[in-house]
């Protein structure tokens, strides 16, 4: 029996040590801050920094446990996905998550910031009044619905490049040059 317990322990510790060798999750260089929103007030920014910036900006704070696998893997994925959806440090470049309505919905319906994050970061928890203030501020800086640039641009590009779309009949004559 003792042998089995010893073996399990060795496997467990060994596995843990091996996990630490996986390179994923240890690249904690924050990319540069390119462009921030035009904040409506310093308070809105402060609330966003407190509750959202660890995952939605290039100013992520990386405490010691973010270096310990397997926690580091989970956190890396959160940050990568979070930045992809919405990044306050590259504002105006991705568009998607920057809609005012979506931003405030994320707080009330989208479960942002995520519960497991709040367990580790109690200071990121917002009071009802702070939620309201942040939602209002984010609505102010966010765009409105229908911000898809492509739809409105009336460039019906006249100079269609491809000749062979059936329009130019006279080109066909070249075919019968036997
Ligand atoms: C612990 C990391 C983390 C924190 C903190 C966090 N988010 Fe997120 N957020 C994510 C991840 C991961 C996604 C993408 C996957 C998903 O939707 O759950 C996301 C998605 C979003 C989206 C895209 C739409 C949606 O709901 O899926 C918005 C908007 C958003 N977050 C807003 C916020 C706001 C506002 C805050 C601060 C109040 C915040 N988030 C805090 C990790 C985080």
Boltz pocket constraint, residues with backbone or C-beta under 6 A from the ligand:
constraints:
  - pocket:
      binder: B
      contacts: [[A, 47], [A, 48], [A, 51], [A, 52], [A, 53], [A, 54], [A, 55], [A, 56], [A, 77], [A, 78], [A, 79], [A, 81], [A, 82], [A, 85], [A, 86], [A, 97], [A, 102], [A, 103], [A, 106], [A, 107], [A, 110], [A, 112], [A, 113], [A, 114], [A, 117]]
      max_distance: 6.0
